[in-house]
Amino acid sequence: MANQAVNSERMMIALGKIQGFPFEAFVNDFFGSLLGKEFTPLGGVKDGGADGFERYISEDSSGKSFIQASVRMDVEDKVRQTIARLKEFGRTPTSLIYVTSKPVKAVDALEDKLTNDLDVTIRIRDGNYLISHANDGIGTQAAYNQHLRHLTESLDHIGSSTVVTASKHVRDPSVFVFLSQELERRDDTGNQTLVADVVDSLIMWALEETDPEKNMLMTEPEILARILNVLPSVENLVKPRLPKRLTALSTKSRRDGRAIRRYKSTGQYCLPFDTRQLLRQENQSDEALRTSVEASIEERITAARPAGLGDVGVASAVIVTVRSLQLTFEHQGLTFISSLQSDEPTELVVVADSLAAALDEAGINGQRRKLIGDVAFECLRGVLYESTPEERDYLHKLSRTYALLFTLNSEPKLVDFFQQMAGDFYLYVGSDQLVRALSEICLDEADKVVTNTLKMSAQAGAKLVLTESALDEIVYHLRGCDNEFQNTFAPIENFVTYELARNSPKIMVRAYMYSRLGKMRSGPTSWQGFISQFCTYADLHKPQAFIALRRYLQNEFSMIFKDRIELRDLVDAKQLEELTATLEEDGYKKFELAENDALMVLSVYGHRRKNREHSNISEFGYQTWWLTGETRVLRHTGQIVSKNAGGKYVMRPDFLLNFLTLAPAAHQARETFSSIFPSLLGVTLSRRMAEAPFKKMLGFVREAESLNDSRRMAVIAEYSDKMKSDLHRQYLTVESDAGQQFAGIDALAEQRWDVNG
């Protein structure tokens, strides 16, 4: 239930029932997730605690911003009393968020009145606000499930409300557009070119201050550090590509004005004079545009300057207005970009949200906030509805920069969507994936591709299932590897070369020999020690091995175990027998392997039926899948897929890898957006987004906007399932050096292990 969309009617009922202390706990968790910072209670419980405060007043780490949670209706009196009490105890509040479980009339007017009277920024968040933001992320949903959901458990019985509420992923076009792009572009050749161009631009930017005549040079780690200091979310994109792009840019034959100079003896890089000149011209042009826009905005604000707003106030209003535009790209994204291309610009109420955030960033509160906020709002109206050529050019450049980050999956909304989707999964993990994970045990943590994918899935909330059939295959495979090692490698272990090791048909033998050849400090010193990382070597060929390995896998990957009896209860016995026979006829070596695969296929559909996934409503699509690289079985299950409404059953491991492991963390994506738009780099990167893909993206936005929420939710679910099961999609992934070293493991990883060892 953790990631199920919150129903607005249920939440409204729950807010009407909740009492004071439980509501305070809900508010702290809810706003901690929404605002990305912690609030801690100030004092005791109404009897004059440590600071003489009621428990439901909390502060953030700055000691300037406070939250007050209350189920009472006397909003104005409570706010005035709270501000007075804070000042009485030596606090200097700049803002207060008053959160009430009840609806409040004329919120805007009341906020303005209190802000003006108290000279403290007052924001009122009533029950309607809480409901509208309940599905903003995993954290807000978790706050509801933990503190409010139990108050409506009676509705789970006959007569329960079944009204469906569209989540933020459905209301916003971002997910629809991204999935549409990804499904249309199976081959990532175009994206690879785009990524290389972006990495090149970041390298050039990082090297801007270098000068060989002044001996100002940078090493590869220094280049990477400068890029990640500003753009932390691009680490997975840049780090593995950096060596190759540095080599490409330092090629002597390069004549496109984007060359760099490499000093082989020291491993340092710098920009030559011609390249610095080219970049200086581009930067001057971009900086001139930004300065021109700021001047234009200053003229608008000066012309409309209200009484009481001096020169300092005008300068602050200019900064706030520009930042409001940048924040609107961050918060509204494709919706804002689409509106800029139409004859009817975005509704100013949307920009007003960004304006409030910009005022918060600048620390502008109280009466001064209203003066600057009002004039900035009017200025924004002029920029959007009656923009100058320079203002239009600036907005267009930021639109392209946003589109670029969006295409590279650095949009926080997309990161959040895929994380929530992962938490919704119920995955039967294939033996091939688990063996690959075992083979990574001697690698550095960052290079354990399959291991990290499985662990991150579990951490996101996915249910990972270890089946008895998969466990059997793994144990028999380890026994086969042991026989291979003892018969082939043990007598010559100290003389084995990399070329000889990579020709072993057994993945675990290769993994062990690679660890020895790599002389890993933490690696095992013997084959017996290598196997003992999973189960006692002396028990490998005994029944105890099954128990030991099951316990290891369950602990390592937070898995639940399902035996054959439990799986058979999900499937039709006759259908299982028929599919097993079909697979045997196709040349499966053993009956057990054929039956194992047949059981996995049918169990996916059986579990979907048991959980009523066909009737559940979610933009994430089906929950239950078989996570495997096995494809041979697909040739014989066309009729079964058709009988199940065309729903596929195999999820590609690459899907999880690309959108869960390689994607940036949501907080990193937000840091990237907050860093890049205010900087000159935010304008400069727009040069890297070509016109054709930009227009294509806008076309998908218009398609999304033409659909109502119900249809958009259905399409997103359909596209999500296609992405999970698309065997032909070429993802934008790269391998680390360790991953390339282990490339020999992969070549035969898809082989099926002989169940007799």
C-alpha positions in Angstrom: 0.0 0.0 0.0 3.0 2.3 0.5 3.0 3.7 -3.0 -0.7 3.5 -3.8 -2.1 6.9 -4.8 -3.9 8.6 -1.9 -7.7 8.9 -2.5 -8.8 12.6 -2.0 -12.2 11.6 -0.5 -10.6 9.3 2.0 -8.1 11.9 3.0 -10.8 14.5 3.5 -12.6 12.2 5.8 -9.4 11.3 7.7 -8.6 15.0 8.2 -12.0 15.6 9.6 -11.4 12.9 12.2 -7.7 13.4 13.2 -6.9 14.9 16.6 -4.1 17.3 17.7 -1.0 15.2 18.5 -1.5 12.8 15.6 -2.0 15.7 13.2 1.2 17.3 14.4 3.2 14.1 13.7 1.6 13.9 10.2 2.5 17.6 9.5 6.1 17.1 10.4 6.5 14.1 8.2 4.4 15.6 5.4 6.2 18.9 5.2 9.6 17.4 5.9 9.1 15.5 2.6 7.5 18.3 0.7 10.0 21.0 1.7 13.1 18.7 1.9 14.1 19.8 5.4 13.4 18.7 9.0 11.3 20.5 11.5 11.7 19.8 15.2 9.2 20.5 18.0 10.1 23.4 20.2 8.8 22.4 23.6 6.4 20.4 25.8 2.7 19.7 25.8 0.8 22.8 26.6 2.1 23.1 30.2 5.0 25.3 29.3 7.6 22.8 28.2 11.3 23.5 27.8 10.7 26.7 25.8 7.2 27.4 27.0 5.8 26.4 23.7 3.0 24.1 22.8 4.3 20.9 21.2 2.8 21.5 17.8 5.1 24.5 17.0 8.2 23.3 15.2 11.2 25.1 13.7 13.7 24.3 11.0 17.5 24.3 11.4 17.8 28.0 10.7 15.7 28.9 13.7 13.8 31.5 11.6 11.1 29.4 9.9 8.4 27.7 11.9 5.5 25.4 11.3 2.3 25.4 13.4 0.0 22.4 13.2 -3.6 22.7 14.5 -7.0 21.1 14.0 -8.7 24.3 15.3 -10.4 26.9 13.1 -9.4 30.2 14.8 -6.5 30.7 12.3 -6.0 34.4 12.7 -5.9 34.4 16.5 -3.6 31.4 16.7 -1.1 32.9 14.2 -1.0 36.2 16.1 -0.6 34.5 19.4 2.2 32.3 18.1 4.3 35.1 16.6 3.9 37.1 19.9 5.0 34.0 21.9 8.0 33.4 19.7 9.2 37.0 20.1 8.5 36.8 23.8 11.0 33.9 24.1 13.7 35.7 22.1 13.0 34.2 18.6 13.1 36.3 15.5 10.7 34.6 13.1 10.8 35.5 9.4 8.1 33.0 8.3 5.4 30.8 9.7 3.5 28.1 8.0 0.2 27.5 9.7 -1.2 24.1 8.8 -4.8 23.2 9.7 -6.8 20.1 8.9 -9.8 22.2 8.2 -10.6 24.2 5.0 -10.0 27.9 5.3 -11.9 30.6 3.3 -10.1 33.5 1.5 -6.7 32.1 2.3 -4.8 34.6 0.1 -6.4 37.7 1.7 -5.8 36.3 5.2 -2.2 35.6 4.4 -1.6 39.2 3.1 -3.3 40.7 6.1 -1.3 38.8 8.7 2.0 39.3 6.8 1.4 43.0 6.6 0.4 43.3 10.3 3.0 41.1 11.8 5.9 41.8 9.4 6.4 38.0 9.2 5.7 36.0 6.1 2.5 33.9 6.9 1.5 31.0 4.7 -1.7 29.1 5.5 -1.9 25.5 4.4 -5.4 24.1 4.9 -7.0 20.7 4.3 -7.5 21.4 0.6 -3.8 22.1 0.2 -2.9 18.9 2.0 -5.1 16.9 -0.2 -3.8 18.5 -3.4 -0.2 17.6 -2.5 -0.8 14.2 -1.0 0.5 12.4 -4.1 3.5 14.6 -4.6 6.0 11.8 -3.7 6.8 8.7 -1.8 7.2 10.8 1.4 3.8 12.5 1.3 2.1 9.2 0.6 4.0 7.6 3.4 2.9 10.4 5.8 -0.7 9.7 4.9 -0.4 5.9 5.2 1.3 6.2 8.6 -0.8 8.8 10.2 -4.2 9.1 8.4 -5.0 5.9 6.6 -6.2 4.0 9.6 -8.9 6.6 10.2 -10.7 5.4 7.0 -10.2 1.6 7.3 -14.0 1.2 7.7 -14.3 2.3 4.1 -12.5 -0.9 3.0 -15.7 -2.8 3.4 -18.9 -2.9 1.2 -19.9 0.5 0.0 -16.4 1.9 0.1 -15.6 5.0 -2.0 -13.9 4.0 -5.3 -13.3 7.5 -6.7 -9.9 7.5 -8.4 -7.6 10.6 -7.9 -5.0 11.3 -10.6 -1.5 11.5 -9.3 1.0 14.3 -10.0 2.6 12.0 -12.6 -0.7 11.9 -14.5 -1.6 15.6 -14.2 1.9 16.7 -15.3 2.9 15.8 -18.9 6.5 15.0 -18.1 6.1 11.2 -17.6 3.8 10.9 -20.7 6.3 12.7 -22.9 9.4 10.9 -21.6 7.8 7.4 -22.1 6.6 8.5 -25.6 10.1 9.5 -26.5 11.7 6.4 -25.1 9.3 4.0 -26.9 9.8 5.8 -30.2 13.6 5.8 -29.9 14.6 2.1 -29.4 18.1 2.8 -30.8 19.9 5.3 -28.6 22.5 6.3 -31.3 21.0 9.8 -31.4 21.0 10.1 -27.7 24.6 8.9 -27.5 25.6 11.7 -29.8 23.7 14.2 -27.7 25.3 12.9 -24.5 28.8 13.1 -26.0 28.1 16.7 -27.0 26.9 17.6 -23.5 29.9 16.0 -21.9 32.2 17.9 -24.3 30.5 21.1 -23.3 30.9 20.4 -19.6 34.6 19.6 -20.1 35.1 22.9 -22.0 33.3 24.8 -19.2 35.4 23.1 -16.5 38.6 24.1 -18.3 37.6 27.7 -18.9 40.0 29.1 -16.4 43.0 27.1 -17.6 45.9 28.8 -19.3 49.2 27.0 -20.3 51.2 30.2 -20.3 50.3 30.6 -16.6 50.7 26.9 -15.9 47.0 26.7 -15.0 46.2 23.1 -15.9 43.7 20.5 -14.6 43.8 16.7 -14.2 40.9 14.4 -15.1 39.8 14.1 -11.4 39.9 17.9 -11.1 37.8 18.3 -14.2 35.2 15.8 -12.9 35.2 17.4 -9.4 34.4 20.8 -10.9 31.6 19.5 -13.0 30.0 17.5 -10.1 30.4 20.4 -7.7 27.8 22.2 -9.8 25.9 19.3 -11.4 25.9 16.4 -9.0 23.2 14.5 -10.8 25.3 14.0 -14.0 27.9 11.8 -12.3 26.6 8.5 -13.9 26.5 10.3 -17.2 29.9 12.0 -17.2 32.2 9.9 -15.1 32.5 6.8 -17.3 32.6 8.8 -20.5 35.1 11.4 -19.4 38.3 9.5 -20.4 37.1 8.9 -23.9 35.8 12.4 -24.4 39.0 13.9 -23.2 40.9 11.7 -25.7 38.5 12.8 -28.5 38.8 16.5 -27.7 42.6 16.3 -27.4 43.0 14.7 -30.9 45.5 16.9 -32.9 43.5 16.6 -36.1 40.4 18.2 -34.5 39.5 21.4 -36.3 36.0 22.4 -35.0 37.2 25.0 -32.5 36.5 22.7 -29.6 39.9 21.2 -29.1 41.8 20.9 -25.9 45.4 20.3 -25.1 46.7 17.3 -23.3 50.1 17.0 -21.5 50.8 13.3 -21.5 53.7 13.4 -19.0 51.6 15.0 -16.3 48.1 13.8 -17.3 46.9 17.4 -17.3 44.6 19.3 -19.7 44.0 22.9 -20.7 42.3 25.0 -23.3 44.5 26.3 -26.2 44.3 30.0 -27.1 41.9 29.5 -30.1 39.4 27.5 -28.0 39.5 30.0 -25.2 38.7 32.8 -27.7 35.7 30.8 -29.1 34.3 30.1 -25.7 34.9 33.7 -24.6 32.9 34.9 -27.6 30.0 32.5 -26.8 30.0 33.4 -23.1 30.1 37.1 -23.9 27.1 36.7 -26.1 25.2 34.7 -23.5 26.2 37.0 -20.7 25.1 40.0 -22.8 21.7 38.4 -23.3 21.3 37.8 -19.6 22.4 41.3 -18.7 20.0 42.7 -21.3 17.1 40.8 -19.8 17.9 42.0 -16.3 18.0 45.6 -17.6 14.7 45.1 -19.3 13.2 43.7 -16.1 14.7 46.6 -14.1 13.0 49.1 -16.5 9.6 47.4 -16.0 10.0 47.4 -12.2 11.2 51.0 -12.0 8.3 52.1 -14.2 5.8 50.4 -11.8 7.7 51.1 -8.6 5.3 51.6 -5.7 5.8 54.1 -2.9 8.2 52.8 -0.3 10.3 50.7 -2.7 13.8 52.3 -2.9 16.7 51.4 -5.2 17.7 48.5 -3.0 14.2 47.2 -3.2 14.2 47.5 -7.0 17.4 45.5 -7.2 15.9 42.8 -5.1 12.8 42.8 -7.2 14.9 42.2 -10.3 16.7 39.3 -8.7 13.4 37.8 -7.5 11.8 38.2 -11.0 14.6 36.5 -12.9 14.8 33.7 -10.3 11.0 33.2 -10.5 11.3 32.5 -14.2 14.1 30.1 -13.6 12.2 28.3 -10.9 9.1 28.0 -13.1 11.2 25.9 -15.5 12.3 23.8 -12.6 8.8 23.4 -11.1 6.5 23.5 -14.2 8.9 22.2 -16.8 7.1 21.0 -20.0 3.9 22.7 -19.1 5.6 26.1 -18.9 7.7 25.5 -22.1 4.6 24.5 -24.0 2.7 27.7 -22.9 5.7 29.8 -24.0 5.2 28.5 -27.6 1.5 29.3 -27.7 -0.4 32.5 -28.1 -1.7 32.2 -24.6 1.2 32.2 -22.1 1.0 30.3 -18.8 -1.5 31.3 -16.1 0.2 33.7 -13.7 -1.0 31.7 -10.7 1.5 29.1 -11.8 4.3 31.6 -11.9 3.1 33.0 -8.5 4.1 29.7 -6.9 7.6 30.2 -8.2 7.6 33.8 -7.1 6.8 32.7 -3.6 9.7 30.3 -3.7 12.1 33.0 -5.1 11.1 35.3 -2.2 11.8 32.5 0.2 15.2 31.9 -1.3 16.1 35.6 -1.1 14.9 35.7 2.6 12.4 38.5 1.8 9.6 38.5 4.4 7.0 40.6 6.2 5.8 43.9 4.7 8.8 44.1 2.4 7.8 40.8 0.9 4.4 42.2 -0.2 6.0 45.3 -1.8 8.6 43.4 -3.8 6.2 40.5 -4.5 3.5 42.7 -6.0 5.8 44.6 -8.3 7.7 41.4 -9.4 4.3 39.7 -10.2 3.3 42.6 -12.4 6.7 42.5 -14.1 6.3 38.8 -14.8 3.0 39.5 -16.4 4.7 41.9 -18.8 7.6 39.5 -19.5 5.2 36.6 -20.4 2.5 38.5 -22.2 4.4 41.4 -23.8 8.0 40.3 -23.9 10.8 42.0 -25.6 12.9 40.1 -28.3 15.7 39.7 -25.7 13.3 38.3 -23.1 11.8 35.9 -25.6 15.3 34.7 -26.6 16.3 34.2 -23.0 13.2 32.2 -22.2 13.7 30.1 -25.4 17.3 29.3 -24.4 16.2 28.2 -20.9 13.5 26.1 -22.6 16.1 24.3 -24.5 18.3 23.8 -21.5 15.4 22.3 -19.6 14.6 20.0 -22.6 18.2 18.9 -22.6 18.2 17.9 -18.9 14.8 16.3 -19.5 16.1 14.1 -22.3 19.0 13.0 -20.2 16.6 11.9 -17.4 17.8 14.6 -15.0 14.2 15.9 -14.4 13.3 15.3 -10.7 9.7 14.4 -11.7 11.0 11.5 -13.8 13.4 10.3 -11.1 10.5 10.3 -8.6 8.2 8.4 -11.0 10.6 5.6 -11.6 11.5 5.3 -7.9 7.8 5.1 -7.1 7.3 2.5 -9.8 10.1 0.4 -8.5 8.5 0.4 -5.1 5.4 -1.0 -6.7 7.0 -4.1 -8.1 6.6 -7.8 -7.2 9.5 -9.5 -8.9 10.2 -13.2 -9.4 14.0 -12.9 -9.7 15.5 -15.3 -12.3 18.3 -17.6 -11.4 20.4 -16.0 -14.2 20.3 -12.6 -12.4 21.1 -14.1 -9.0 24.1 -16.0 -10.3 25.3 -12.8 -12.0 24.9 -11.1 -8.6 26.9 -13.8 -6.9 29.6 -13.5 -9.5 30.1 -9.8 -8.6 31.0 -10.4 -4.9 34.7 -9.5 -5.3 34.1 -6.3 -7.2 34.1 -2.8 -5.7 30.7 -1.8 -4.4 30.2 0.7 -7.2 30.8 -1.9 -9.9 28.3 -4.5 -8.6 25.8 -3.7 -11.3 23.2 -6.6 -10.8 23.8 -6.6 -7.0 23.1 -2.9 -6.7 20.1 -3.1 -9.0 18.5 -5.7 -6.8 19.3 -4.0 -3.6 18.1 -0.6 -4.8 14.9 -2.2 -5.9 14.3 -3.7 -2.5 15.2 -0.4 -0.8 12.6 1.4 -3.0 10.0 -1.0 -1.7 9.9 -3.7 -4.4 9.1 -7.3 -3.3 11.9 -9.6 -4.5 10.9 -13.2 -4.7 13.3 -16.1 -4.5 11.6 -19.2 -5.8 12.4 -22.8 -5.0 13.1 -23.5 -8.7 15.5 -20.6 -9.0 17.3 -21.7 -5.8 17.7 -25.3 -7.2 19.2 -24.0 -10.4 21.7 -21.8 -8.5 22.8 -24.6 -6.2 23.2 -27.0 -9.1 25.1 -24.4 -11.0 27.5 -23.9 -8.2 28.1 -27.6 -8.0 28.8 -27.7 -11.7 31.2 -24.8 -11.3 33.0 -26.7 -8.5 33.3 -29.8 -10.8 34.7 -27.6 -13.6 37.2 -25.9 -11.3 38.4 -29.1 -9.7 38.8 -31.0 -13.0 40.3 -28.1 -15.1 41.8 -25.3 -13.1 42.8 -26.6 -9.7 46.0 -28.4 -10.9 47.2 -25.3 -12.8 45.6 -22.5 -10.7 48.9 -20.6 -10.1 49.6 -20.5 -13.9 46.2 -19.5 -15.2 46.3 -16.4 -17.4 43.4 -14.0 -18.2 42.9 -15.4 -21.6 42.7 -18.9 -20.2 40.3 -17.9 -17.4 37.9 -16.1 -19.8 37.4 -19.3 -21.8 35.8 -21.1 -18.8 32.2 -21.9 -19.6 31.3 -21.3 -15.9 30.6 -17.8 -14.8 31.6 -18.3 -11.1 34.9 -19.9 -12.1 35.6 -16.9 -14.3 34.7 -14.5 -11.4 37.0 -16.3 -9.0 39.9 -16.4 -11.4 39.5 -12.7 -12.3 39.6 -11.8 -8.6 42.9 -13.7 -8.2 44.3 -12.2 -11.4 43.2 -8.8 -10.2 44.9 -9.4 -6.8 42.0 -7.8 -5.0 42.9 -7.1 -1.4 39.6 -8.3 0.0 39.3 -11.2 -2.4 39.4 -14.9 -1.4 42.7 -16.7 -1.6 41.2 -20.1 -2.6 38.3 -21.5 -4.5 37.0 -23.0 -1.3 37.1 -19.6 0.3 35.3 -18.1 -2.7 32.4 -20.6 -2.4 32.3 -20.2 1.4 31.1 -16.7 0.9 27.7 -18.2 0.0 27.6 -21.5 1.8 30.0 -23.8 3.7 32.2 -25.4 1.0 32.1 -28.8 2.6 28.3 -28.7 2.4 28.1 -27.6 -1.3 27.2 -31.1 -2.5 25.0 -31.9 0.4 21.3 -30.9 1.1 22.4 -28.3 3.6 23.6 -26.2 0.7 20.0 -25.3 -0.3 19.2 -24.0 3.2 22.5 -22.0 3.5 22.2 -20.4 0.0 18.5 -19.6 0.6 19.4 -17.8 3.8 22.2 -15.9 2.2 20.2 -14.7 -0.8 17.2 -13.7 1.4 19.5 -11.7 3.7 21.6 -10.1 1.0 18.7 -9.0 -1.2 15.8 -8.8 1.3 14.0 -11.5 -0.6 10.9 -13.5 0.3 10.9 -17.3 -0.5 8.2 -19.2 -2.4 8.3 -22.9 -2.7 6.9 -24.9 -5.6 3.7 -25.8 -3.7 2.9 -22.1 -3.3 3.6 -21.4 -7.0 1.6 -24.4 -8.2 -1.4 -23.0 -6.3 -1.3 -20.0 -8.6 -1.4 -21.9 -11.9 -3.6 -24.3 -13.8 -2.0 -27.8 -13.6 -3.0 -28.8 -17.2 -1.6 -25.5 -18.6 1.7 -26.1 -16.7 2.0 -29.6 -18.1 1.3 -28.5 -21.7 3.8 -25.6 -21.6 6.4 -27.8 -20.0 6.0 -30.4 -22.8 6.3 -27.6 -25.4 9.5 -26.4 -23.9 10.9 -29.9 -23.8 10.2 -30.3 -27.5 12.2 -27.2 -28.2 15.3 -28.9 -26.9 15.5 -27.9 -23.2 18.2 -30.2 -21.8 16.2 -31.4 -18.8 12.5 -31.7 -17.8 13.2 -29.8 -14.6 14.4 -26.7 -16.5 11.4 -26.8 -18.8 9.1 -27.1 -15.9 10.9 -24.3 -14.0 10.4 -21.9 -16.8 6.8 -22.9 -17.4 6.1 -22.4 -13.7 7.6 -18.9 -13.7 5.6 -17.8 -16.7 2.3 -19.0 -15.4 3.0 -17.8 -11.8 3.4 -14.2 -13.0 -0.1 -14.3 -14.5 -1.5 -16.3 -11.5 -0.2 -13.7 -9.0 -1.6 -10.9 -11.1 -5.0 -12.6 -11.0 -4.7 -13.2 -7.3 -4.0 -9.5 -6.6 -6.5 -8.3 -9.2 -3.9 -6.3 -11.1 -6.1 -6.3 -14.2 -8.7 -4.3 -12.3 -6.4 -2.1 -10.2 -5.9 1.4 -11.5 -2.3 2.7 -11.6 -0.1 4.6 -14.0 2.7 2.2 -13.1 1.1 -0.7 -15.0 1.4 -4.3 -13.8 3.2 -5.0 -10.6 4.2 -8.7 -11.0 7.0 -9.7 -13.4 9.7 -12.3 -14.0 13.0 -10.4 -13.8 15.3 -12.3 -16.2 17.5 -12.2 -19.2 16.0 -15.5 -20.4 14.4 -15.1 -23.8 14.2 -18.6 -25.3 10.9 -19.2 -23.5 9.2 -16.3 -25.2 9.0 -18.2 -28.5 6.5 -20.5 -27.0 4.2 -18.3 -25.0 2.5 -16.2 -27.6 -0.9 -17.7 -27.0 -0.6 -17.4 -23.2 0.3 -13.7 -23.6 -2.7 -13.2 -25.9 -5.1 -14.9 -23.4 -3.9 -12.4 -20.8 -4.8 -9.3 -22.8 -1.4 -9.1 -24.3 0.3 -8.4 -21.0 4.0 -9.4 -21.2 5.5 -11.3 -18.2 9.3 -10.8 -18.6 10.9 -7.6 -17.3 14.3 -6.7 -18.7 17.0 -6.3 -16.1 18.3 -3.4 -18.2 15.1 -1.5 -17.5 15.7 -1.5 -13.8 19.4 -0.8 -14.2 18.9 2.2 -16.4 16.0 3.9 -14.6 16.9 3.0 -11.0 20.6 2.3 -10.6 22.0 4.7 -13.2 19.4 7.5 -12.7 20.5 10.3 -10.3 19.0 10.5 -6.9 16.0 12.9 -6.7 17.8 15.3 -4.4 20.8 15.4 -6.9 18.4 16.1 -9.8 16.9 19.0 -7.8 20.4 20.3 -6.9 21.3 20.3 -10.6 18.2 22.3 -11.6 18.8 24.8 -8.8 22.4 25.2 -9.8 22.2 25.3 -13.5 19.4 27.8 -14.3 20.8 30.8 -12.3 24.3 30.3 -13.8 25.6 31.3 -17.2 25.9 27.6 -17.9 22.1 27.4 -17.9 22.1 29.6 -21.0 25.2 28.1 -22.7 23.9 24.5 -22.6 21.0 25.5 -24.7 23.3 25.4 -27.7 23.5 21.6 -27.3 19.8 21.0 -27.9 19.0 20.8 -31.6 15.8 22.2 -33.0 14.3 18.9 -34.3 14.2 16.9 -31.0 13.1 20.1 -29.3 10.1 20.4 -31.6 9.4 16.7 -31.3 9.2 17.0 -27.6 6.7 19.9 -27.8 4.6 17.7 -30.1 4.4 15.0 -27.4 3.5 17.7 -24.8 0.6 18.8 -27.0 -0.5 15.2 -27.4 -0.5 14.8 -23.6 -2.5 18.0 -23.1 -5.1 16.8 -25.6 -5.9 13.8 -23.3 -7.9 14.0 -20.1 -6.5 12.5 -16.9 -8.2 9.2 -17.2 -6.9 8.5 -20.7 -3.5 9.8 -19.9 -3.3 7.5 -16.9 -4.2 4.5 -19.1 -1.6 5.4 -21.8 1.1 5.9 -19.2 0.4 2.5 -17.7 0.4 0.9 -21.2 3.7 2.7 -22.1 5.2 1.7 -18.7 4.6 -2.0 -19.3 6.0 -1.7 -22.9 9.2 -0.2 -21.5 9.6 -2.9 -18.9 9.3 -5.7 -21.4 10.8 -4.2 -24.6 13.6 -6.6 -25.5 14.9 -4.5 -28.4 15.4 -1.2 -26.6 19.0 -0.1 -26.6 19.6 1.8 -23.4 22.0 4.6 -22.7 24.3 2.7 -20.5 28.0 2.3 -20.1 30.3 -0.1 -18.3 33.0 0.8 -15.8 36.5 -0.5 -16.1 35.6 -3.3 -13.7 32.5 -4.1 -15.7 34.6 -4.4 -18.9 37.0 -6.6 -17.1 34.1 -8.9 -16.3 32.8 -8.8 -19.9 33.9 -12.4 -20.2 31.4 -13.3 -17.5 28.5 -12.0 -19.6 29.1 -13.7 -22.8 27.9 -17.0 -21.4 25.7 -15.7 -18.6 22.6 -16.5 -20.5 23.4 -20.2 -20.6 21.1 -22.5 -18.6 22.8 -24.5 -16.0 22.5 -28.3 -16.1 20.4 -29.3 -13.1 22.6 -32.3 -12.6 25.6 -30.1 -12.2 
